[in-house]
């Protein structure tokens, strides 16, 4: 095998090899002319950046703690809803589970109407429980 002749002058620039049109010959590429010092310089830059990364991340988290927490809670709630819907969908595919859930729901609805909605006194009790719950959730004591 013959090495191709290079075209150009003998300077510090990379020399371009002549394209060899002969079948069965391979043209060798010249190695890049970057020095070891440049690689060390790049390594030091990357090392200093990675060394200061925990400080940057800590400052970022301290500055945006509330929004990051809110976004995390929203994403967690969405994931939880998706998981619950997937579990309920899987349970609905089991033959006798869906009608059983319907019967439980109908039974609870009948009990709720009988317990809280038939009498005027029980409706007042229900409204007082609801206002108490609202004041506890909203943080207002009346």
The first five atom37 places (N, CA, C, CB, O) and aatype in JSON, in Angstrom:
{
  "aatype": [20, 20, 20, 20, 20, 20, 20, 20, 20, 20, 20, 20, 20, 20, 20, 20, 20, 20, 20, 20, 20, 20, 20, 20, 20, 20, 20, 20, 20, 20, 20, 20, 20, 20, 20, 20, 20, 20, 20, 20, 20, 20, 20, 20, 20, 20, 20, 20, 20, 20, 20, 20, 20, 20, 20, 20, 20, 20, 20, 20, 20, 20, 20, 20, 20, 20, 20, 20, 20, 20, 20, 20, 20, 20, 20, 20, 20, 20, 20, 20, 20, 20, 20, 20, 20, 20, 20, 20, 20, 20, 20, 20, 20, 20, 20, 20, 20, 20, 20, 20, 20, 20, 20, 20, 20, 20, 20, 20, 20, 20, 20, 20, 20, 20, 20, 20, 20, 20, 20, 20, 20, 20, 20, 20, 20, 20, 20, 20, 20, 20, 20, 20, 20, 20, 20, 20, 20, 20, 20, 20, 20, 20],
  "atom_mask": [
    [1, 1, 1, 1, 1],
    [1, 1, 1, 1, 1],
    [1, 1, 1, 1, 1],
    [1, 1, 1, 1, 1],
    [1, 1, 1, 1, 1],
    [1, 1, 1, 1, 1],
    [1, 1, 1, 1, 1],
    [1, 1, 1, 1, 1],
    [1, 1, 1, 1, 1],
    [1, 1, 1, 1, 1],
    [1, 1, 1, 1, 1],
    [1, 1, 1, 1, 1],
    [1, 1, 1, 1, 1],
    [1, 1, 1, 1, 1],
    [1, 1, 1, 1, 1],
    [1, 1, 1, 1, 1],
    [1, 1, 1, 1, 1],
    [1, 1, 1, 1, 1],
    [1, 1, 1, 1, 1],
    [1, 1, 1, 1, 1],
    [1, 1, 1, 1, 1],
    [1, 1, 1, 1, 1],
    [1, 1, 1, 1, 1],
    [1, 1, 1, 1, 1],
    [1, 1, 1, 1, 1],
    [1, 1, 1, 1, 1],
    [1, 1, 1, 1, 1],
    [1, 1, 1, 1, 1],
    [1, 1, 1, 1, 1],
    [1, 1, 1, 1, 1],
    [1, 1, 1, 1, 1],
    [1, 1, 1, 1, 1],
    [1, 1, 1, 1, 1],
    [1, 1, 1, 1, 1],
    [1, 1, 1, 1, 1],
    [1, 1, 1, 1, 1],
    [1, 1, 1, 1, 1],
    [1, 1, 1, 1, 1],
    [1, 1, 1, 1, 1],
    [1, 1, 1, 1, 1],
    [1, 1, 1, 1, 1],
    [1, 1, 1, 1, 1],
    [1, 1, 1, 1, 1],
    [1, 1, 1, 1, 1],
    [1, 1, 1, 1, 1],
    [1, 1, 1, 1, 1],
    [1, 1, 1, 1, 1],
    [1, 1, 1, 1, 1],
    [1, 1, 1, 1, 1],
    [1, 1, 1, 1, 1],
    [1, 1, 1, 1, 1],
    [1, 1, 1, 1, 1],
    [1, 1, 1, 1, 1],
    [1, 1, 1, 1, 1],
    [1, 1, 1, 1, 1],
    [1, 1, 1, 1, 1],
    [1, 1, 1, 1, 1],
    [1, 1, 1, 1, 1],
    [1, 1, 1, 1, 1],
    [1, 1, 1, 1, 1],
    [1, 1, 1, 1, 1],
    [1, 1, 1, 1, 1],
    [1, 1, 1, 1, 1],
    [1, 1, 1, 1, 1],
    [1, 1, 1, 1, 1],
    [1, 1, 1, 1, 1],
    [1, 1, 1, 1, 1],
    [1, 1, 1, 1, 1],
    [1, 1, 1, 1, 1],
    [1, 1, 1, 1, 1],
    [1, 1, 1, 1, 1],
    [1, 1, 1, 1, 1],
    [1, 1, 1, 1, 1],
    [1, 1, 1, 1, 1],
    [1, 1, 1, 1, 1],
    [1, 1, 1, 1, 1],
    [1, 1, 1, 1, 1],
    [1, 1, 1, 1, 1],
    [1, 1, 1, 1, 1],
    [1, 1, 1, 1, 1],
    [1, 1, 1, 1, 1],
    [1, 1, 1, 1, 1],
    [1, 1, 1, 1, 1],
    [1, 1, 1, 1, 1],
    [1, 1, 1, 1, 1],
    [1, 1, 1, 1, 1],
    [1, 1, 1, 1, 1],
    [1, 1, 1, 1, 1],
    [1, 1, 1, 1, 1],
    [1, 1, 1, 1, 1],
    [1, 1, 1, 1, 1],
    [1, 1, 1, 1, 1],
    [1, 1, 1, 1, 1],
    [1, 1, 1, 1, 1],
    [1, 1, 1, 1, 1],
    [1, 1, 1, 1, 1],
    [1, 1, 1, 1, 1],
    [1, 1, 1, 1, 1],
    [1, 1, 1, 1, 1],
    [1, 1, 1, 1, 1],
    [1, 1, 1, 1, 1],
    [1, 1, 1, 1, 1],
    [1, 1, 1, 1, 1],
    [1, 1, 1, 1, 1],
    [1, 1, 1, 1, 1],
    [1, 1, 1, 1, 1],
    [1, 1, 1, 1, 1],
    [1, 1, 1, 1, 1],
    [1, 1, 1, 1, 1],
    [1, 1, 1, 1, 1],
    [1, 1, 1, 1, 1],
    [1, 1, 1, 1, 1],
    [1, 1, 1, 1, 1],
    [1, 1, 1, 1, 1],
    [1, 1, 1, 1, 1],
    [1, 1, 1, 1, 1],
    [1, 1, 1, 1, 1],
    [1, 1, 1, 1, 1],
    [1, 1, 1, 1, 1],
    [1, 1, 1, 1, 1],
    [1, 1, 1, 1, 1],
    [1, 1, 1, 1, 1],
    [1, 1, 1, 1, 1],
    [1, 1, 1, 1, 1],
    [1, 1, 1, 1, 1],
    [1, 1, 1, 1, 1],
    [1, 1, 1, 1, 1],
    [1, 1, 1, 1, 1],
    [1, 1, 1, 1, 1],
    [1, 1, 1, 1, 1],
    [1, 1, 1, 1, 1],
    [1, 1, 1, 1, 1],
    [1, 1, 1, 1, 1],
    [1, 1, 1, 1, 1],
    [1, 1, 1, 1, 1],
    [1, 1, 1, 1, 1],
    [1, 1, 1, 1, 1],
    [1, 1, 1, 1, 1],
    [1, 1, 1, 1, 1],
    [1, 1, 1, 1, 1],
    [1, 1, 1, 1, 1],
    [1, 1, 1, 1, 1]
  ],
  "atom_positions": [
    [[0.84, -1.17, 0.0], [0.0, 0.0, 0.0], [0.88, 1.24, 0.0], [-0.95, 0.0, 1.21], [1.92, 1.29, 0.67]],
    [[0.47, 2.19, -0.74], [1.22, 3.42, -0.81], [0.47, 4.53, -0.09], [1.48, 3.81, -2.27], [-0.76, 4.59, -0.14]],
    [[1.21, 5.38, 0.58], [0.6, 6.54, 1.21], [0.43, 7.62, 0.15], [1.44, 7.06, 2.4], [1.29, 7.8, -0.7]],
    [[-0.7, 8.34, 0.22], [-0.91, 9.39, -0.78], [0.03, 10.57, -0.53], [-2.39, 9.88, -0.77], [0.45, 10.84, 0.6]],
    [[0.33, 11.23, -1.61], [1.18, 12.4, -1.49], [0.34, 13.57, -1.02], [1.88, 12.73, -2.83], [-0.83, 13.69, -1.38]],
    [[0.91, 14.42, -0.22], [0.16, 15.55, 0.29], [0.38, 16.77, -0.58], [0.55, 15.86, 1.75], [1.46, 16.97, -1.15]],
    [[-0.66, 17.56, -0.67], [-0.61, 18.77, -1.49], [-0.42, 19.96, -0.56], [-1.9, 18.93, -2.36], [-0.95, 19.93, 0.55]],
    [[0.28, 20.97, -0.95], [0.39, 22.18, -0.15], [1.82, 22.46, 0.23], [-0.46, 22.07, 1.08], [2.76, 21.77, -0.18]],
    [[1.96, 23.49, 1.02], [3.27, 23.9, 1.48], [3.57, 23.27, 2.81], [3.37, 25.41, 1.56], [2.68, 22.7, 3.45]],
    [[4.79, 23.37, 3.23], [5.18, 22.84, 4.53], [5.03, 23.94, 5.56], [6.62, 22.28, 4.5], [6.0, 24.6, 5.91]],
    [[3.8, 24.12, 6.05], [3.56, 25.12, 7.08], [2.93, 24.42, 8.28], [2.64, 26.28, 6.56], [2.83, 23.19, 8.3]],
    [[2.52, 25.21, 9.28], [1.94, 24.61, 10.48], [0.47, 24.22, 10.27], [2.05, 25.57, 11.66], [-0.14, 23.64, 11.16]],
    [[-0.1, 24.53, 9.11], [-1.49, 24.17, 8.83], [-1.57, 22.67, 8.52], [-2.05, 25.0, 7.64], [-0.59, 22.04, 8.14]],
    [[-2.78, 22.14, 8.69], [-3.0, 20.73, 8.39], [-2.93, 20.54, 6.88], [-4.37, 20.24, 8.95], [-3.53, 21.3, 6.13]],
    [[-2.21, 19.54, 6.46], [-2.07, 19.28, 5.05], [-3.17, 18.35, 4.59], [-0.69, 18.69, 4.73], [-3.5, 17.38, 5.27]],
    [[-3.75, 18.65, 3.45], [-4.84, 17.86, 2.91], [-4.24, 16.8, 2.0], [-5.88, 18.75, 2.15], [-3.52, 17.13, 1.05]],
    [[-4.54, 15.53, 2.27], [-3.97, 14.48, 1.41], [-4.67, 14.46, 0.06], [-4.09, 13.1, 2.09], [-5.84, 14.85, -0.07]],
    [[-3.95, 14.02, -0.93], [-4.51, 13.9, -2.27], [-5.49, 12.74, -2.27], [-3.4, 13.71, -3.34], [-5.23, 11.69, -1.68]],
    [[-6.6, 12.93, -2.93], [-7.61, 11.88, -3.0], [-7.1, 10.8, -3.92], [-8.99, 12.43, -3.49], [-6.66, 11.07, -5.04]],
    [[-7.15, 9.59, -3.45], [-6.64, 8.46, -4.2], [-7.81, 7.78, -4.89], [-5.86, 7.48, -3.29], [-8.7, 7.26, -4.22]],
    [[-7.8, 7.78, -6.2], [-8.9, 7.2, -6.96], [-8.66, 5.75, -7.31], [-9.13, 7.99, -8.21], [-9.47, 5.17, -8.04]],
    [[-7.61, 5.15, -6.85], [-7.33, 3.77, -7.18], [-8.15, 2.86, -6.29], [-5.83, 3.46, -7.04], [-8.29, 3.11, -5.1]],
    [[-8.68, 1.82, -6.85], [-9.48, 0.87, -6.09], [-8.59, 0.07, -5.17], [-10.27, -0.06, -7.03], [-7.52, -0.37, -5.57]],
    [[-9.05, -0.12, -3.92], [-8.32, -0.94, -2.98], [-7.31, -0.2, -2.16], [-7.65, -2.02, -3.7], [-6.6, -0.83, -1.37]],
    [[-7.21, 1.09, -2.29], [-6.26, 1.85, -1.49], [-7.02, 2.66, -0.44], [-5.39, 2.78, -2.38], [-8.16, 3.06, -0.66]],
    [[-6.39, 2.87, 0.67], [-7.0, 3.6, 1.78], [-6.21, 4.88, 2.0], [-7.04, 2.73, 3.07], [-4.98, 4.88, 2.04]],
    [[-6.95, 5.98, 2.16], [-6.32, 7.26, 2.42], [-6.25, 7.46, 3.92], [-7.08, 8.42, 1.73], [-7.27, 7.33, 4.61]],
    [[-5.1, 7.79, 4.44], [-4.93, 8.01, 5.87], [-5.23, 9.47, 6.19], [-3.51, 7.63, 6.33], [-4.81, 10.38, 5.47]],
    [[-5.95, 9.68, 7.29], [-6.22, 11.04, 7.76], [-5.16, 11.44, 8.75], [-7.62, 11.14, 8.39], [-4.67, 10.62, 9.53]],
    [[-4.8, 12.7, 8.71], [-3.8, 13.21, 9.63], [-4.44, 13.45, 10.99], [-3.16, 14.52, 9.08], [-5.59, 13.88, 11.05]],
    [[-3.74, 13.18, 12.1], [-4.31, 13.44, 13.43], [-4.48, 14.94, 13.66], [-3.41, 12.82, 14.53], [-3.74, 15.74, 13.09]],
    [[-5.45, 15.33, 14.49], [-5.65, 16.75, 14.76], [-4.41, 17.35, 15.42], [-6.89, 16.97, 15.64], [-3.67, 16.64, 16.1]],
    [[-4.2, 18.63, 15.23], [-3.0, 19.3, 15.7], [-3.19, 19.97, 17.06], [-2.55, 20.32, 14.68], [-2.41, 20.84, 17.43]],
    [[-4.23, 19.58, 17.82], [-4.45, 20.21, 19.12], [-3.4, 19.73, 20.11], [-5.87, 19.9, 19.66], [-3.04, 18.55, 20.15]],
    [[-2.92, 20.65, 20.88], [-1.86, 20.31, 21.82], [-2.44, 19.8, 23.13], [-0.96, 21.52, 22.07], [-3.64, 19.95, 23.4]],
    [[-1.61, 19.22, 23.91], [-1.99, 18.69, 25.22], [-2.41, 19.81, 26.16], [-0.84, 17.88, 25.83], [-3.25, 19.61, 27.04]],
    [[-1.83, 20.98, 25.98], [-2.14, 22.11, 26.85], [-3.59, 22.57, 26.67], [-1.2, 23.27, 26.56], [-4.25, 22.94, 27.64]],
    [[-4.09, 22.54, 25.44], [-5.47, 22.93, 25.21], [-6.43, 21.95, 25.88], [-5.76, 23.0, 23.7], [-7.44, 22.37, 26.45]],
    [[-6.11, 20.66, 25.83], [-6.97, 19.66, 26.49], [-6.97, 19.87, 28.0], [-6.51, 18.22, 26.15], [-8.01, 19.75, 28.65]],
    [[-5.8, 20.18, 28.56], [-5.73, 20.46, 30.0], [-6.53, 21.7, 30.35], [-4.27, 20.63, 30.43], [-7.17, 21.75, 31.4]],
    [[-6.48, 22.71, 29.48], [-7.26, 23.93, 29.71], [-8.75, 23.62, 29.72], [-6.94, 24.98, 28.64], [-9.47, 24.09, 30.6]],
    [[-9.22, 22.84, 28.75], [-10.63, 22.45, 28.7], [-11.02, 21.62, 29.92], [-10.93, 21.67, 27.42], [-12.11, 21.78, 30.47]],
    [[-10.13, 20.74, 30.33], [-10.39, 19.92, 31.51], [-10.53, 20.76, 32.77], [-9.28, 18.9, 31.7], [-11.4, 20.5, 33.61]],
    [[-9.68, 21.78, 32.91], [-9.77, 22.66, 34.07], [-11.07, 23.47, 34.06], [-8.58, 23.61, 34.11], [-11.68, 23.68, 35.11]],
    [[-11.49, 23.92, 32.87], [-12.75, 24.67, 32.77], [-13.94, 23.79, 33.17], [-12.94, 25.19, 31.34], [-14.81, 24.22, 33.93]],
    [[-13.98, 22.57, 32.66], [-15.07, 21.66, 33.0], [-15.03, 21.32, 34.48], [-14.99, 20.37, 32.15], [-16.08, 21.25, 35.13]],
    [[-13.85, 21.11, 35.02], [-13.71, 20.77, 36.43], [-14.17, 21.92, 37.33], [-12.26, 20.41, 36.75], [-14.84, 21.69, 38.34]],
    [[-13.82, 23.15, 36.97], [-14.25, 24.29, 37.78], [-15.76, 24.49, 37.68], [-13.52, 25.57, 37.34], [-16.41, 24.86, 38.66]],
    [[-16.33, 24.24, 36.49], [-17.78, 24.35, 36.33], [-18.5, 23.3, 37.18], [-18.18, 24.21, 34.85], [-19.46, 23.61, 37.88]],
    [[-18.04, 22.06, 37.11], [-18.67, 20.99, 37.9], [-18.45, 21.2, 39.39], [-18.12, 19.63, 37.48], [-19.29, 20.8, 40.2]],
    [[-17.35, 21.81, 39.77], [-17.09, 22.09, 41.18], [-18.01, 23.15, 41.75], [-15.66, 22.52, 41.36], [-18.37, 23.11, 42.92]],
    [[-18.4, 24.12, 40.91], [-19.3, 25.17, 41.38], [-20.77, 24.83, 41.16], [-18.97, 26.47, 40.68], [-21.65, 25.6, 41.57]],
    [[-21.07, 23.69, 40.54], [-22.45, 23.31, 40.26], [-23.31, 23.15, 41.52], [-22.45, 22.02, 39.49], [-24.44, 23.63, 41.51]],
    [[-22.84, 22.51, 42.6], [-23.68, 22.4, 43.79], [-24.06, 23.77, 44.37], [-22.98, 21.58, 44.85], [-25.18, 23.95, 44.85]],
    [[-23.15, 24.72, 44.32], [-23.46, 26.06, 44.82], [-24.53, 26.73, 43.96], [-22.19, 26.94, 44.86], [-25.46, 27.34, 44.48]],
    [[-24.39, 26.6, 42.64], [-25.4, 27.17, 41.74], [-26.76, 26.54, 41.98], [-24.98, 26.98, 40.28], [-27.77, 27.24, 42.06]],
    [[-26.79, 25.22, 42.09], [-28.06, 24.53, 42.31], [-28.68, 24.9, 43.65], [-27.86, 23.02, 42.23], [-29.89, 25.07, 43.75]],
    [[-27.85, 25.02, 44.69], [-28.36, 25.43, 46.0], [-28.95, 26.82, 45.96], [-27.25, 25.37, 47.04], [-30.03, 27.06, 46.52]],
    [[-28.27, 27.75, 45.32], [-28.8, 29.11, 45.19], [-30.1, 29.13, 44.39], [-27.78, 30.03, 44.54], [-31.04, 29.84, 44.75]],
    [[-30.14, 28.34, 43.31], [-31.35, 28.28, 42.49], [-32.52, 27.73, 43.29], [-31.11, 27.42, 41.24], [-33.62, 28.27, 43.23]],
    [[-32.28, 26.65, 44.04], [-33.36, 26.06, 44.83], [-33.83, 27.01, 45.93], [-32.9, 24.73, 45.43], [-35.03, 27.12, 46.17]],
    [[-32.9, 27.69, 46.6], [-33.29, 28.64, 47.64], [-34.08, 29.82, 47.07], [-32.06, 29.15, 48.38], [-35.0, 30.32, 47.71]],
    [[-33.72, 30.25, 45.88], [-34.41, 31.39, 45.27], [-35.81, 31.01, 44.81], [-33.59, 31.92, 44.1], [-36.75, 31.8, 44.96]],
    [[-35.98, 29.81, 44.24], [-37.25, 29.39, 43.66], [-37.86, 28.23, 44.43], [-37.07, 29.01, 42.2], [-38.45, 27.33, 43.82]],
    [[-37.74, 28.22, 45.75], [-38.21, 27.1, 46.55], [-39.73, 26.93, 46.46], [-37.8, 27.3, 47.99], [-40.21, 25.82, 46.25]],
    [[-40.48, 28.01, 46.62], [-41.94, 27.93, 46.6], [-42.48, 27.48, 45.23], [-42.54, 29.29, 46.96], [-43.31, 26.58, 45.18]],
    [[-42.03, 28.08, 44.11], [-42.55, 27.61, 42.81], [-42.16, 26.17, 42.51], [-42.06, 28.5, 41.7], [-42.96, 25.41, 41.95]],
    [[-40.94, 25.78, 42.86], [-40.52, 24.4, 42.61], [-41.35, 23.41, 43.42], [-39.04, 24.23, 42.93], [-41.71, 22.35, 42.93]],
    [[-41.66, 23.77, 44.66], [-42.49, 22.91, 45.49], [-43.9, 22.81, 44.92], [-42.55, 23.44, 46.93], [-44.49, 21.73, 44.89]],
    [[-44.43, 23.93, 44.45], [-45.77, 23.92, 43.86], [-45.81, 23.05, 42.59], [-46.22, 25.35, 43.52], [-46.73, 22.26, 42.41]],
    [[-44.81, 23.21, 41.75], [-44.76, 22.42, 40.52], [-44.62, 20.93, 40.87], [-43.58, 22.87, 39.62], [-45.26, 20.09, 40.24]],
    [[-43.79, 20.62, 41.86], [-43.64, 19.23, 42.28], [-44.93, 18.64, 42.81], [-42.57, 19.12, 43.33], [-45.26, 17.49, 42.51]],
    [[-45.67, 19.42, 43.6], [-46.95, 18.93, 44.12], [-47.97, 18.73, 43.0], [-47.51, 19.91, 45.16], [-48.73, 17.76, 43.02]],
    [[-47.99, 19.64, 42.04], [-48.93, 19.5, 40.91], [-48.6, 18.25, 40.1], [-48.89, 20.75, 40.01], [-49.5, 17.49, 39.73]],
    [[-47.32, 18.04, 39.82], [-46.92, 16.85, 39.06], [-47.23, 15.59, 39.85], [-45.41, 16.91, 38.71], [-47.69, 14.6, 39.28]],
    [[-46.97, 15.62, 41.16], [-47.29, 14.46, 42.0], [-48.78, 14.17, 42.02], [-46.79, 14.67, 43.41], [-49.19, 13.01, 41.99]],
    [[-49.61, 15.23, 42.08], [-51.06, 15.04, 42.06], [-51.52, 14.45, 40.74], [-51.79, 16.36, 42.33], [-52.39, 13.58, 40.71]],
    [[-50.95, 14.93, 39.64], [-51.32, 14.38, 38.33], [-50.94, 12.91, 38.21], [-50.66, 15.18, 37.22], [-51.71, 12.11, 37.66]],
    [[-49.77, 12.56, 38.7], [-49.35, 11.16, 38.67], [-50.26, 10.31, 39.53], [-47.88, 11.03, 39.14], [-50.63, 9.2, 39.15]],
    [[-50.63, 10.82, 40.71], [-51.52, 10.07, 41.6], [-52.89, 9.86, 40.96], [-51.68, 10.8, 42.93], [-53.47, 8.77, 41.07]],
    [[-53.41, 10.89, 40.29], [-54.71, 10.75, 39.62], [-54.63, 9.72, 38.5], [-55.18, 12.1, 39.05], [-55.53, 8.9, 38.34]],
    [[-53.54, 9.75, 37.72], [-53.37, 8.77, 36.65], [-53.31, 7.35, 37.21], [-52.11, 9.07, 35.84], [-53.88, 6.42, 36.63]],
    [[-52.6, 7.16, 38.33], [-52.48, 5.83, 38.92], [-53.83, 5.36, 39.44], [-51.44, 5.83, 40.05], [-54.21, 4.21, 39.23]],
    [[-54.56, 6.24, 40.12], [-55.88, 5.86, 40.65], [-56.83, 5.5, 39.51], [-56.47, 7.01, 41.49], [-57.57, 4.53, 39.61]],
    [[-56.81, 6.29, 38.43], [-57.68, 5.98, 37.29], [-57.29, 4.66, 36.62], [-57.62, 7.11, 36.27], [-58.16, 3.91, 36.17]],
    [[-56.01, 4.38, 36.57], [-55.57, 3.11, 36.0], [-56.01, 1.93, 36.86], [-54.04, 3.1, 35.83], [-56.44, 0.9, 36.34]],
    [[-55.9, 2.09, 38.19], [-56.32, 1.01, 39.09], [-57.83, 0.8, 39.0], [-55.92, 1.33, 40.56], [-58.3, -0.34, 38.96]],
    [[-58.6, 1.9, 38.96], [-60.05, 1.76, 38.84], [-60.44, 1.16, 37.49], [-60.73, 3.12, 39.02], [-61.39, 0.37, 37.42]],
    [[-59.74, 1.52, 36.45], [-60.0, 0.91, 35.14], [-59.72, -0.58, 35.15], [-59.17, 1.58, 34.06], [-60.47, -1.36, 34.56]],
    [[-58.64, -0.97, 35.82], [-58.32, -2.39, 35.92], [-59.35, -3.13, 36.76], [-56.92, -2.59, 36.51], [-59.72, -4.26, 36.44]],
    [[-59.84, -2.49, 37.83], [-60.85, -3.13, 38.67], [-62.19, -3.24, 37.94], [-61.03, -2.34, 39.97], [-62.93, -4.2, 38.17]],
    [[-62.5, -2.29, 37.08], [-63.75, -2.37, 36.33], [-63.75, -3.51, 35.33], [-63.99, -1.06, 35.61], [-64.81, -3.98, 34.92]],
    [[-62.58, -3.96, 34.93], [-62.5, -5.08, 33.99], [-62.75, -6.43, 34.66], [-61.14, -5.09, 33.31], [-63.02, -7.42, 33.98]],
    [[-62.65, -6.48, 35.98], [-62.93, -7.73, 36.69], [-64.45, -7.9, 36.71], [-62.33, -7.72, 38.16], [-65.16, -6.95, 37.03]],
    [[-64.97, -9.08, 36.38], [-66.41, -9.24, 36.13], [-67.35, -8.77, 37.24], [-66.67, -10.65, 35.88], [-68.28, -8.04, 36.92]],
    [[-67.18, -9.12, 38.5], [-68.18, -8.79, 39.51], [-67.83, -7.56, 40.34], [-68.37, -9.95, 40.42], [-68.61, -7.17, 41.22]],
    [[-66.7, -6.95, 40.09], [-66.28, -5.83, 40.92], [-67.05, -4.56, 40.57], [-64.78, -5.58, 40.76], [-67.46, -3.83, 41.48]],
    [[-67.26, -4.27, 39.28], [-67.97, -3.05, 38.88], [-69.39, -3.0, 39.44], [-68.01, -2.94, 37.35], [-69.78, -1.97, 39.99]],
    [[-70.2, -4.06, 39.33], [-71.54, -4.01, 39.92], [-71.5, -3.9, 41.45], [-72.32, -5.25, 39.52], [-72.39, -3.29, 42.05]],
    [[-70.5, -4.49, 42.08], [-70.38, -4.38, 43.53], [-70.11, -2.94, 43.93], [-69.26, -5.31, 44.05], [-70.71, -2.44, 44.89]],
    [[-69.22, -2.25, 43.21], [-68.96, -0.84, 43.49], [-70.22, 0.0, 43.28], [-67.83, -0.31, 42.59], [-70.48, 0.92, 44.06]],
    [[-70.99, -0.31, 42.26], [-72.24, 0.42, 42.03], [-73.21, 0.22, 43.18], [-72.88, -0.02, 40.71], [-73.86, 1.16, 43.62]],
    [[-73.31, -1.0, 43.68], [-74.21, -1.26, 44.81], [-73.73, -0.53, 46.07], [-74.3, -2.77, 45.08], [-74.55, 0.0, 46.82]],
    [[-72.44, -0.5, 46.29], [-71.91, 0.23, 47.45], [-72.21, 1.71, 47.31], [-70.38, -0.01, 47.59], [-72.59, 2.35, 48.3]],
    [[-72.05, 2.28, 46.12], [-72.34, 3.69, 45.9], [-73.81, 4.01, 46.1], [-71.92, 4.1, 44.52], [-74.15, 5.04, 46.69]],
    [[-74.69, 3.15, 45.6], [-76.13, 3.36, 45.78], [-76.49, 3.26, 47.26], [-76.94, 2.34, 44.96], [-77.27, 4.07, 47.76]],
    [[-75.93, 2.29, 47.95], [-76.2, 2.13, 49.38], [-75.74, 3.34, 50.19], [-75.52, 0.89, 49.91], [-76.46, 3.79, 51.08]],
    [[-74.56, 3.87, 49.89], [-74.07, 5.04, 50.61], [-74.94, 6.26, 50.32], [-72.61, 5.33, 50.23], [-75.23, 7.04, 51.23]],
    [[-75.37, 6.41, 49.07], [-76.24, 7.54, 48.72], [-77.56, 7.47, 49.47], [-76.5, 7.58, 47.21], [-78.06, 8.49, 49.95]],
    [[-78.15, 6.27, 49.57], [-79.4, 6.1, 50.32], [-79.18, 6.44, 51.79], [-79.95, 4.65, 50.17], [-80.01, 7.13, 52.39]],
    [[-78.09, 5.96, 52.38], [-77.8, 6.25, 53.79], [-77.62, 7.76, 54.0], [-76.55, 5.49, 54.24], [-78.13, 8.3, 54.98]],
    [[-76.91, 8.44, 53.1], [-76.66, 9.88, 53.24], [-77.97, 10.66, 53.19], [-75.71, 10.37, 52.15], [-78.19, 11.57, 53.98]],
    [[-78.84, 10.3, 52.24], [-80.13, 11.0, 52.14], [-80.94, 10.76, 53.41], [-80.92, 10.53, 50.9], [-81.54, 11.69, 53.94]],
    [[-80.98, 9.53, 53.89], [-81.75, 9.21, 55.1], [-81.17, 9.91, 56.32], [-81.78, 7.69, 55.32], [-81.92, 10.4, 57.17]],
    [[-79.83, 9.96, 56.41], [-79.19, 10.51, 57.6], [-79.24, 12.03, 57.64], [-77.76, 10.05, 57.67], [-79.5, 12.61, 58.7]],
    [[-78.99, 12.7, 56.5], [-78.8, 14.15, 56.53], [-79.86, 14.97, 55.8], [-77.48, 14.46, 55.95], [-80.01, 16.15, 56.12]],
    [[-80.6, 14.43, 54.86], [-81.45, 15.27, 54.02], [-82.94, 15.17, 54.28], [-81.2, 14.95, 52.62], [-83.69, 16.02, 53.8]],
    [[-83.41, 14.17, 55.02], [-84.85, 14.01, 55.21], [-85.43, 14.98, 56.22], [-85.16, 12.6, 55.63], [-86.49, 15.54, 55.98]],
    [[-84.77, 15.2, 57.33], [-85.29, 16.06, 58.41], [-84.61, 17.42, 58.38], [-85.09, 15.4, 59.79], [-83.46, 17.55, 57.97]],
    [[-85.36, 18.45, 58.82], [-84.82, 19.8, 58.87], [-83.69, 19.91, 59.88], [-85.92, 20.81, 59.2], [-82.72, 20.62, 59.64]],
    [[-83.8, 19.23, 61.01], [-82.76, 19.29, 62.04], [-81.46, 18.66, 61.54], [-83.24, 18.58, 63.33], [-80.37, 19.17, 61.81]],
    [[-81.56, 17.56, 60.82], [-80.34, 16.92, 60.3], [-79.71, 17.77, 59.2], [-80.65, 15.5, 59.77], [-78.49, 17.76, 59.05]],
    [[-80.52, 18.5, 58.42], [-79.95, 19.41, 57.41], [-79.18, 20.54, 58.07], [-81.07, 19.99, 56.51], [-78.11, 20.93, 57.59]],
    [[-79.72, 21.07, 59.19], [-79.0, 22.12, 59.93], [-77.68, 21.58, 60.49], [-79.87, 22.67, 61.08], [-76.66, 22.26, 60.48]],
    [[-77.73, 20.34, 60.97], [-76.51, 19.7, 61.47], [-75.48, 19.57, 60.35], [-76.82, 18.31, 62.06], [-74.29, 19.81, 60.57]],
    [[-75.93, 19.19, 59.15], [-75.03, 19.05, 58.0], [-74.43, 20.4, 57.61], [-75.79, 18.44, 56.81], [-73.23, 20.48, 57.35]],
    [[-75.24, 21.44, 57.57], [-74.7, 22.76, 57.22], [-73.71, 23.26, 58.27], [-75.83, 23.78, 57.06], [-72.71, 23.89, 57.92]],
    [[-73.96, 22.98, 59.54], [-73.0, 23.4, 60.57], [-71.69, 22.62, 60.44], [-73.59, 23.2, 61.98], [-70.62, 23.18, 60.66]],
    [[-71.75, 21.34, 60.1], [-70.53, 20.56, 59.88], [-69.76, 21.07, 58.67], [-70.88, 19.07, 59.69], [-68.53, 21.13, 58.69]],
    [[-70.48, 21.45, 57.63], [-69.82, 21.96, 56.43], [-69.14, 23.3, 56.72], [-70.83, 22.13, 55.27], [-68.0, 23.51, 56.29]],
    [[-69.81, 24.2, 57.44], [-69.17, 25.49, 57.77], [-67.98, 25.3, 58.69], [-70.19, 26.44, 58.42], [-66.98, 26.01, 58.57]],
    [[-68.08, 24.36, 59.63], [-66.93, 24.07, 60.5], [-65.75, 23.56, 59.68], [-67.32, 23.03, 61.58], [-64.62, 23.98, 59.9]],
    [[-66.02, 22.67, 58.74], [-64.96, 22.14, 57.88], [-64.35, 23.23, 57.01], [-65.51, 21.02, 56.99], [-63.13, 23.28, 56.84]],
    [[-65.19, 24.11, 56.46], [-64.69, 25.22, 55.66], [-63.81, 26.15, 56.48], [-65.85, 26.01, 55.06], [-62.77, 26.6, 55.99]],
    [[-64.2, 26.45, 57.7], [-63.39, 27.34, 58.53], [-62.06, 26.69, 58.92], [-64.16, 27.75, 59.78], [-61.04, 27.37, 59.02]],
    [[-62.07, 25.37, 59.13], [-60.82, 24.68, 59.44], [-59.88, 24.67, 58.23], [-61.1, 23.23, 59.9], [-58.67, 24.84, 58.38]],
    [[-60.45, 24.47, 57.03], [-59.62, 24.41, 55.84], [-59.09, 25.79, 55.46], [-60.4, 23.82, 54.68], [-57.92, 25.94, 55.1]],
    [[-59.95, 26.79, 55.54], [-59.55, 28.15, 55.17], [-58.76, 28.85, 56.27], [-60.77, 28.97, 54.81], [-58.13, 29.87, 56.0]],
    [[-58.78, 28.35, 57.48], [-58.03, 28.95, 58.57], [-58.76, 30.09, 59.25], [-56.73, 29.43, 58.07], [-58.13, 30.91, 59.92]],
    [[-60.04, 30.16, 59.09], [-60.83, 31.22, 59.71], [-61.65, 30.61, 60.84], [-61.74, 31.92, 58.67], [-62.46, 29.71, 60.61]],
    [[-61.44, 31.09, 62.04], [-62.23, 30.62, 63.18], [-63.35, 31.62, 63.44], [-61.33, 30.43, 64.45], [-63.1, 32.81, 63.63]],
    [[-64.58, 31.13, 63.46], [-65.71, 32.0, 63.73], [-66.39, 31.6, 65.01], [-66.7, 31.97, 62.57], [-67.38, 32.22, 65.41]]
  ]
}
